Each structure stands twice: as C-alpha cells, then as structure tokens.
Amino acid sequence: TLFNRATGKTTSRQAAHARQAWLTQDEEDVLVEWAKFLSLAGIPWSYETIRLKVLAIRGKYPSRKWVRRFLLRHPELRVAKGSGLDKKRAR
C-alpha cells in the first residue's frame, strides 16, 4: 500500500526485480561505454552487435525486446540507419 511504501516497509519494483535483470548495473554501464566507443570510432552497431556483446558478457543470448528496453533505459544511445556516400565522394 501507499502507507507501507511511504514508511519504507516495501521496496520499489526496480529494487525488487534487480536480481532478475540480465546484466548488473556495472555490466550495463560497460555496455553503454562500449557502444559509445564504437560510435566515436565510426564503427556502426546494431541490435545484433549489442546482443552478441551481451552473449560474450553473460553467456546467454538476449531477445530483441531486451535490446529495445536497454535502449529505452539509456536514451543517450540510439540506433540510426547509415546513409550511403554521395556519388562525388565515392570516386
């Protein structure tokens, strides 16, 4: 109830389900930094590259929905479709 929540007798949903998370907060932070590094290096990443990195970290393959929720938790990351080279630059 609200009274129990206000007095601290119950935990938040996020805290209660923390042990069900695919990655710990530290592992998620490492994954975010890795994705930022790839972006700065000009290496494109996709849902699949994130899933493969989680497989390497955790040993399990997450779903595409997990990646979507991960990106919602980290709005500083976003997937964008790359644009091709201009014909003049491609020469």
Secondary structure, 3 states (H helix, E strand, C coil): CHHHHHHCCCCCHHHHCHHHCCCCHHHHHHHHHHHHHHHHCCCCCCHHHHHHHHHHHHCCCCCHHHHHHHHHHCCCCCCCCCCCCCCCCCC
